[in-house]
Amino acid sequence: MTSTEQPALPGTGVQRRTAPLVRCRECHRPLRAPESRWKRLGPHCATAPDRTMRYDIDQDPIPGT
């Protein structure tokens, strides 16, 4: 190194890698917003009402009716 060369800044020799692809848990679309990626829910899926479970059960009729 000669007196005219500047030493490299620390951390500049590190290669950048792309962020991993994160998809929505509900619709499986790719997410880009940091909050959506953290929650793993897209903007439309986060505001959607929660799903409710519905069970269709065959029942015997009540005697005497």
Secondary structure by P-SEA (a helix, b strand, c coil): cccccccccccccbbbbcccbbbbcccccccccaaaaaaccccccccccbbbbbbbccccccccc
